[in-house]
Amino acid sequence: MRKILLINPRSNKKESQRYRIEFPLKLLYLATILKNNSFLVKIFDFFIDFNIDLEKEIKKEDPFMVIICCNTKNLLDAINIADVIKKNNDKIKIVMEGLHSINFPEQVVMDESFDVALLGEAETIIVDLAKKILNKESLINIPGIAFLDNNKIIKNKQISPINMDDLPFIDYSLIDMDKYLYRSVSFINGDDSLKKVFRFSFSRGCPFNCSFCQYKTYAYRTMSLQRMRKEIDIIVELFNPDLLYLEDATFFYKKDLVVDFLDYIKEKGYRFKIICTTRLNFFNENYITSNFVDRYKDLIFIWDFGVENCDKDVLKSINKNIDVDNLSYAIEIVKKENVKLGLSFMIGLPEENIYHYFKNMNFIRKIKEQYHNVLITYQFYQPLGKNIESEKAISLGYSFPRSLRSWDAQIDKNVGTISPFCLPWINVDAIEYLMLFCEFCINDFNNKNIKRLFTSKFLLLSWTIRNIFNFYKFLNIDLFFVKVMGFYIFNRVIVDNKKGIQ
């Protein structure tokens, strides 16, 4: 009876591309700590294993506790999993971990299928929590959790952020690593080859204050250089990856640490390439210059930036702390050094209107024309957490669902996130038109298909005419023809927002 299951649910989205599968890093830390303290643990990842018979596994494993990781984008499956577990054995205690638990703990513990909500990082309290649950003791003195006590919601004080060097070295035998390592990188190389891609993070949180970001949930910390070196040595010894995908929100924040770490990798002669995030404001004469990029261009495979928007007023409003001039400087450097560039944009912020949408997409298109060695990604804004931007969304008429299960009414299963029909300030036709245009005419994925080729030509003609005349109305007419060809982004249904806020 010392068995604990840790579960990563599948995405709300109907279909998820395999190269975007997330590595269950947080669950691995928790599972390793529990195993090191004599608990029996097993990880089930529904994101990658679609054929798990959960009822059979619950009966076989007979756990006393289950930890479910939930970041809102996998909430629907998290609820379904919890329901199946409780149906088979209602004595099993179910704990929710992740951003949804942090942002909406009251919803979690008020739900019939969940018992405990973790309010932050749980590495320092997970063993104590497991022991209390196993021994049927009171949870009243465990910090960093929420639970029900005599139908009253108890939210215990937050715990201090963990020192990254105090984290255990992960026991990778807890999962089948081959299912995570071998990924298609066609979105980068344009072919169907599989590469060994290892995902890891040397830090948590972010030192900046973008108004929409959920990384601020955690205080910013990073591992020491000594710990980073040890981690990379272990990764290479065990897996010898082709690509190291760094999930740090801001890998380049501490210059001396970054330079020493990159130099260590070069000195060791490790063969992998790095995909990493940075910020445009780091591209300046005192930090990331042309010489800096040249020095590490055999190591850093893709420089990835969150640009979000090309409008200076919008960037100021969301506190991005970058300037479009930073992007021009960065592009010139990467063009000169002939390295790959990744740019991500956010469309449909509360500060924007339809003219901002088209301004951004024209900006993206010009970048693509000037520099072909760039991968463009885009998303429409989602008020998934509690921050400044979500407060603006609420002031414009959006309402968070009032219960855990009422999120189902707001989530579009095609994209796996909140339906744009629930976001009153968004022009849904414009967002869908722009996302289709970006897919067919900018990223140019798989346009050898006749239908896709015809659709891309139609969208390009439509786009050209509309920009000539500065005319962005009646986009539903253009979308009708695209849908006749069988392509669309959103479920075109009218969402009763009241059902999502009961």
N, C-alpha and C positions, 0 to 999 in steps of 0.2 A: 504493500500500500504506500510505498514511497515514490510512486510513479507520477511524473508531471509531463504533460504534453504541451508543446509550444507550436502554435499554428499560424501560418501566414496565409490569409485568404486570397482568393483570386480577385482580379479587378472587377469593378462594376461594369466595365466595358465588355461587350459581347465577345470581341476578339482582341487579343493582345499580341503585338509582334514580338517574336522570340528574342530579338536583340535588345528589347527593352525590359526584359525580365530583371527584377530587382534582386540583388543578393541580400539574404536575410541577416544582415550584419548585427542588428540589435538583438534579434532572437538568439543568435549564436553566442553573443556575450552572456546573455542571461542563462542560456542552457549550459554553457561552460562553467559558470559560477555555481549553478545548482549541482552539476555533476561533481565538481571539486569538493562539494559539501555533502557527498554521499547520497544525493537523490538520484533516482533513475529518471533519465530524460529522453524524450524523443521528439524530433521536429517533423511536422507535416507541412509541406509547402504546396498548397493548392494552386498557386500561380504557375507551378511548373509540373506538378503531378495531377492531371485531370481525372484520373481513374481511381482515386483513393475511395474505398468503401468505408466511410466514416463510422457508420453504425457497427460494422464488423470490427474496426480497429478499437473503438471505445470498449467493446465487450472483451476484446483480446488483451488490451493494455491495462484496463481497469485503473485509470488514474484517479487521484483524489483532487487534482487541480489541473486546470487548463489555462494557458496564457494565450490570448489571441491578439495579434498585432493588427491595429486598425488605424489607417491614415485618412479616413473619410472616403477616399477613392476606392476602397475595398469594403466599405461598410455593409453593403447588402449581403455579401457572402459571409461576412463576419457574423451577422445576425442569424443567417441560415445555419451556419456551423454551430453556433451556440444553442439554437433551438433543437438541433438533432442531438446534441450532447445531453441537454436537459431532458429531452423526451426519453432517452435511453437510461439515464441515471441522474435524477434531479438532486442527488447528494453531492455531485461533483461541483466544486467551486470554480467559477469561470471569471478570469481576470482579463480586463481589456488594457492593452498597452498601446501607446502611439499617440499621434497628434489629435485624433478624434477624442480620445480619452482625456487628454490634457485640456482641450478646448470646451468639451461638453460633458464633464464628469457627472453632472446631475442627471442628464439623459441616460447615461450608461447605467448608473446604479438604480434608477427608477424602473429600468426595463426588467421584465420577468426572467430573462435568460442570463443576465450578468450580475455578478456579486460584488466585484471590486473594480474600481477605476484607478489606474496609476496616474498621478498628477505630474510626472516628470521622469527623470532618469531613475531607474529602479535597481541598478546594479548593487547599490549599497544596502538595500532593504529587502531584496527578493528572497534571501535565505530566511530572514526573520519572518517574513510574510508566509512563506511556505511552511515553516515550523508551526506557526500559530494556527494556520488552517488545518494542518495535519493533526494537531493535538486538540482541535476544536476550542481554542482559546480566543479571548477577546482581541480584536484588532485595534482597539482604541488608542494604543500608544505607538502605533507604527506610523512614522511620518511619511508624507508624500503619497497618501492614498485617500480615496473616497469610498464610502460604503453606507449601507443602511443599517441603522440600529434602532429597533422598535419603530420602524417606518419613518425614522428621522434621518435625513442626509447628514452624514459626518464627513467633513473635509479636514483632514489633518494637515498640519503645517508642511510647507515644502521642505525638501532636503537640499543641502548645499550641493552645487554641481560637482561631479566626480573629477578628480585629477586624472587626466587621460593616461598617465603612466601607471596608475593604480588598476587599470583594467587588466583582466587576465589575458594571456596569450590564448587565442581561440583554439578550441579543439575541433579541427575541421573534419574529423571522423564522424561528427554528429550528422553530417549530410553527405549525399552523394555528389561530390564536387564536379564530376564529369557533366552532370546535368546543368551546371552553371557556367563552367569554363568555356565550352565550345559554342560559340555564338557566330551567327552570320553578321558580317560587317559590310553587307552590300550597300548600306546607307552611306558608307564612307568610300569604299573601293569601287562600287559599281559592279561587283561580281558576286557570285554566290559562295565564295570560299568561306570556310569556317576557321576562326582564329580562337586561340585560348585567351579569353578576356577575363581578367581578375579585377573585381571591384572592391575598393577599400576606402577608408577615410582616416586621416591622421588628426582630424580636429572635429570639434562640434560647435554648432552655433555660428554666428557671423558678427563681426565687430561693427558692421554698418547698420543703418536704420531705415531701409526701404520700407515704405508705409504698407506694402502689401505682403511682406514676406513672413513666412512661418518659422524660418530659421532662428528668429529672435526668441522663440520659445525657450531656447537653451542659451546660457551664457557662453561666450566664445572662449574656447581653450584649444590648445594643441599639444600633441605629444612632444617630449623633449627630442633633441637630435639623436641621443643615444637610443631611445626607444624606437624612433623612426627607422634607424639603421637596422636594429634587431628585427623589426617587423618585415622590412623588405628582404632581409636575408632569409627569413623563414619562408616568405612567399615564393622566392626564387627556388629555394631548396626543395620545397614541396611540389610546386606547380610549374615553374619556369614559363610564365605566361608570355604571349606575344604582345598583348596590350595591357597596360595598367590603367584602369579607369578610376580616377580619383574623384570621389563623391563629395569632397570638401566644398563647402559653400564658397570659400575664398582661400584657395590654396596659397596664394602668393602674398598674404598679408604681412608676414614677418620676413623681411628681405634676407637678413643674415641666415636665418634658419633654412629658408628655401634654397639659397645658394649653396650652403654647406651640404644639404641633403642631395641636391642634384649633382654636385661635384662628387659626392660619395658614390652615387650610382655609376657615374662615368668612370671613376677610378676602379670600381669593381668589374667593369666591363660587362654588366648585365645587358642582355640582348633586347629586353622589352622596350616598347615605345609607350609614351604617356599621353593620355587624354585628360586635360585638367581645366578647371575653371579659374578665371582670373577676372579682374575688373579693368575697365578702360582707363580709369584714372591712374592705374599703375604704369601705364604707358607714358612715360615722360623722360626727360633727359637725365633724371637722377635714379631711374630704376630700369624699367624694361625698354631698352633702346634696341636699335638695329643690331648692335654688337652683342647684346644679351640674347636676342633671338637666334642669332647666328651661332653663338657659343653652345646653345642647347638644341639646335634644330635636328640633330641626329637622335635626340632623346625625346623631345616633346613633339608628338605626332599631330595633335590638334590643340590650338589655343581657343578656348570656348568662353564667350562673353554673354552676359545678359544685358542686351541693349535696351529692351522693352519698348522704347519709343524714340522717334526722331524729333519730336516737338520739344523745344527747350522749356516752355511753360509747363508742359505735362511732366517732364523729367524733374523739374523743380517741385511740382506739387506732390509727386510720389517720393520725394527725398532720395532720388537715385544717386545724387552726388557725382554725376558724370556729365559730360558735355558732348555734343555731336562732334565737336572738333577732336575730342579724344579718339573717336572712332576713325576719323579720317587719318589721324596720325598712326593709329594701330594698323589700319589696312595698308598704308604705304609701307610700313615695316615688313609685314608678313608677305606682301607682294614681292618686295625686294629680296627677301630671304627664301621665297617660294615654299612656304609652309602652309598647312591647312588651317582654315579658320572656321569656327562655329559661332553663329550668331542666333540668339533667341529673342523673340519679340512677343509682346503682350498686347492684344487687341481688345478693345471694349472696356477699358478702364472707366470708372465713374466720371473721370475728368474729360472724357472724349465724346465727340459726336461723329457723325458719318464722314465729315470732311477730314477729321484726324485719321480715320480708318484708311481712307484712300491715300492720304499724304504718306502714311507709314508704308503702305504697300508699294507705292511708287518709289519710295526711298529704298525699300528692300530690292525691288527690281533693278534699280540703278546700281546697287552694290553688286548684284549678281552679274550684271553686264560688264562691270569694271573688273571684277575679280571672280573668275569661274571656280577657283579652288576654295569654295566656301559652302558650308552646309547651313541652310536656313531652317530654323524650327520656329514654331509659332503656337500660340494658344490664346484662347479668350479668357479674360480675367474671371477668377472664381473666388467668391468670398467664403473660403473654407475655414478660416480661422478668425480669431478675435484680434483685430488690429485697426489701425487708423483707416485703412482703405475699406474694410468691412463696415466700419461706422458710417462712412460716406454712402456705401451701398444701402444701408438701412435707412439713411436720411432720404434716399431717392425712391424708397418704396419696397425694398427687399426685406423679407422676414426669414430668419433662420427657422427651420422646423422646430416645434416645441417638444417633440419626443423623438426617441431614437428611430422608431419605425416609420415616422412620417417623412423621413428623408427620402424614402422610396418614391414619393409623389413628385419630388423635385429632380431626381436624377435621370438624365437621358442615357439610356443603355447603349446607344451608339458610340458616344464619346466617353461615357463613364463618369461624367461630372455633372454638376448642376445644369439643368436645361437652361439655355439662354432665354426661354420664354418666362422663366422665373425672375429674370433680371430686368426690371422695368426700363432702365436707361438704354439697354442694348437694342440696336436695330438688327433683328435676327437675320433678315434677308441679306443685309450688308455683310455681317460676319460670315455667313455661309458662303456668299459669293467670293469674299476675299480668301477664305480658307481653301476653296476649290481652285481659285486662280493660282494661289501659291503652290498647291500640289501639282497642278497640271502645267503651269507656265513658268514656274520659278525652279522648283526642285526637279521637275521633269522626270518623275518616277515612272518607268515602264510605259512610256508613250509609244512603244512599237505596236501595241494593241490598236487596231483600227478605230474602235470606239473611243479610246482614250485620245488618240491622235486627233480625231475629228473634234472631240470636245475641247481639247487644248487650243485648236485653231479658232473654234467659235469663241471661246473665252478671251483669247488674245484680241480678236477683232472687236468684240464687245467692249473690252477694256480700253482699247485705243480710241474708239469713237466716244466713249463716255468721258475720257480725259480731255479730248480735244474740245468738247462742248461743256466741260465742267458740269456734267449732268449725271446725278447719282440716284435719281428716283426710279421707281417701277422696276427694281432689280428682280422682282418676282417673275417678270416676263423672261428674263435671261435664264433664271433658275429653272423655269418650266422646261426649256429646251434641254438643259443639262440633265434634268431628271428623266426626261424621255430617253436619254442615252443610258440611264441606269445609275447615275451618280448623285449622291447627296451626302451631307454631313450629319444633320440632326434629324431626330424623329419629329416629323412635322405634325405635332399634336398641340392642341391648346391645353396648357397646364392649368388646372384649377389650383391657384396658389393657396387658397384657403385650406385645401386638403393637406398641404405641406406644412401647415403651421398649427395643427391641432395639438 
